[in-house]
Amino acid sequence: MFNFSYKYCDHVAYLHQLAAFIGVPLNENVLHLPPEFGSGYIKVIELPNGLQVLINDCVLHQDVCIRREESDGTEYTLRFDEVRNMKALTLKMGELILEEDNQVYSGAFLTSSFPSLEYTTTAGAESRCVNIYFTEEWFNTHLGLSRTDDLLTKYLSLNTATFNFEVLNIEYRQLMEEIFSLKEGHPIYKNVLQNRVMLLIENFLISLYNRLTVSGKEITHVENEIKRMMQVESVLVRNLSVAPPAIPHLARLSMMSETKLKALFKKVYHYAPYEYYQKNRMLKAKYLLNTKHYTIKEVGVQLGFKNLSNFTVAFKKEFGILPSDV
Amino acid sequence: MIVFNINHTNYKVLLSDLASALRIPYKGDDYLLLTPTAGIGIIKVLSLFDELQVMLVDASFCEKLITARSQSEERYFILHFDDVHITDTAKFKVDNEVLQKSNTRHAVARLTSNIFDNTEEVPAHVHIKSVKILFTEHWLQKHLGLSSKAEVLQKYLALKTESFDIEKLDAEYLKLMESLWHVHKMEPLHNIFLQNRVTMLMERFFTRLHDKINLLNGGFKLTNDEVERLIKVEQLLVNDFSGPPPTIDEFSRLASMSSTKLKKSFKSVYGNSIYAYYQKERMQKARQLLMSSKYNVKETAAAIGYHNSSNFIEAFKKQFNVSPGEVIAS
């Protein structure tokens, strides 16, 4: 069991402490996990606009518990995590506890330096995350939000797991995918990364703002049901080259009636299940075409289109341009 | 016709000066509404937090509007995204390039800087929708990691040629542009929304520009010193059109490069081979002379070194699709 505990600090300082604890050297703020701990990397990038982003893409070889002590200060971290193949995962934020035993957790949440934070998961977990570190001052100057503290403190004082943990929907997923597939050799690497990070923040804040202003109406589904939606979502988009699982199958999986499943899915992910599947598929197509490694035909086949013109039509419908214009 | 000279780096000041040039009232807001005497539409300035100045235009003017930006000490860049509907009677002119096609939609992005003078002509009653983003050299260095002045110069010099700096606006660009007009009403968050759309526009432009530069260079790198020498070659080449241009051999001595290397690197920086570039600039010069209405076709031909007017007329038609006579007539 890997047990690491630290005081709240910025990401660069955190990475240095972590590297010292594990006993590996840091190379330009990149930490490569040694085999006894896991495989993959954790890196911190300082963006031109003053944000620090911690990105990790790794598989754990040990159970892990990372604990941050509570402290004063007005610093925040916005976390986007996608964890797969774990036996269990626990997130404790102050009094708030989120336990996940679905083998998959994908969610976004904001923490401040005030409450302690504990993150526990099991060996074998595949973790990809984007953590964005900022201070209150940054928030006020860069987003020009006069009422920020309102928004942030309101959020942080709402002690319900359903409200605080937001599922990663298709927009977040896509942005994360773009971040992970971004090559460091890209001519304007930091700019592209910064734009994706800012879009993550934007999505989070807009969704937060919406939920805060229409609260009451929104938060009716119980925590447990949201977890089940996450599971449904992960099954739905697991393999985009075969037909999606049938609704009855998804309903059984989530232990809900088909009607309830469809309604709840739409509420949580903003699209009907098949619509969501199709959107993911088209985003994947666009991504593959953008890599320039595949022809249109190859991409169509990879995404399970038997008929290329169906693919072209679907693509045009989604993005307003033809695959050949990408 | 209204001529408006710009040397502004602050779009709000520009808005106020434009209002007085158009003789319409301006109350100091972030936007300027055109009154019927000046035209229809709105010009808007966005205040962002990132040293970027952004102006949105959605308007048509009653009179031809010529904006001229002259060179100045402080270096800055402007990224233009223009979506213009050109009708039969109207021609849209940017610098020396005239977009000749009629009844067409002209939707392009281009980068200009105050390294060069540039003028823009918006004809009367043409509907223009644009987004203009002004940023400093400092911004370019900080955000796009172009660290030395010479490097910036080297990369963007190529922009001077037409083939390079004009990028067609596809659906993605137009969507981003459009989104700047339809801001979410959620007050505290509209700023981040706008800023992100603006930086996405820039990212897309610069990423594609970079791809184009790579394509053109074909992995062929020039030192800053070599670029400086090419600039000298270019200056000499377009300095005087009345006689034959210096030969490649003379240029290669001047640039201290082999003639093969000179030809290849000139093309990579300016987008055209040396003589094609010479010829293009020469015709531009001819066009300027003709438009000044001081010279007839024969005099113009002589001024740019044609002994035979019909050769000149043919060359002119080849580049502009109109004859020199028609230019004088218009």
Contacts between the chains, C-beta under 8 A, distances in Angstrom:
chain1	res1	chain2	res2	distance
A	48	B	142	5.0
A	48	B	143	4.9
A	49	B	50	6.9
A	141	B	49	6.5
A	142	B	49	5.4
A	142	B	50	7.7
A	143	B	49	7.4
A	143	B	189	7.9
A	143	B	191	6.3
A	143	B	192	5.0
A	144	B	49	5.6
A	144	B	191	4.6
A	144	B	192	8.0
A	145	B	188	4.7
A	145	B	189	7.5
A	145	B	191	7.6
A	146	B	188	7.0
A	147	B	188	5.5
A	148	B	188	7.4
A	151	B	188	6.9
A	186	B	207	7.8
A	187	B	144	7.9
A	187	B	206	7.6
A	187	B	207	7.1
A	187	B	210	4.3
A	188	B	143	7.6
A	188	B	144	4.9
A	188	B	145	6.7
A	188	B	203	6.8
A	188	B	206	5.5
A	188	B	207	6.4
A	188	B	210	7.1
A	189	B	145	7.6
A	190	B	143	7.4
A	190	B	145	6.4
A	191	B	143	5.1
A	191	B	144	5.7
A	191	B	145	7.6
A	191	B	199	7.5
A	191	B	202	7.8
A	191	B	203	5.8
A	191	B	206	7.4
A	192	B	203	5.8
A	192	B	207	7.2
A	194	B	143	7.6
A	194	B	199	7.6
A	195	B	196	6.8
A	195	B	199	5.2
A	195	B	200	5.8
A	195	B	203	5.3
A	198	B	192	7.0
A	198	B	195	7.3
A	198	B	196	5.1
A	198	B	199	7.1
A	199	B	196	5.6
A	199	B	200	7.9
A	201	B	192	6.9
A	202	B	189	7.4
A	202	B	192	5.1
A	202	B	193	6.1
A	202	B	196	5.4
A	205	B	189	5.6
A	205	B	192	6.8
A	206	B	184	6.9
A	206	B	186	6.8
A	206	B	189	5.7
A	206	B	193	7.6
A	209	B	186	5.4
A	209	B	188	7.2
A	209	B	189	5.8
A	210	B	186	7.7
A	213	B	186	7.9
A	319	B	171	7.0
A	319	B	172	7.8
A	320	B	171	4.4
A	320	B	175	7.4
A	321	B	170	6.3
A	321	B	171	4.6
A	321	B	172	7.2
A	325	B	170	6.3
A	325	B	171	7.6
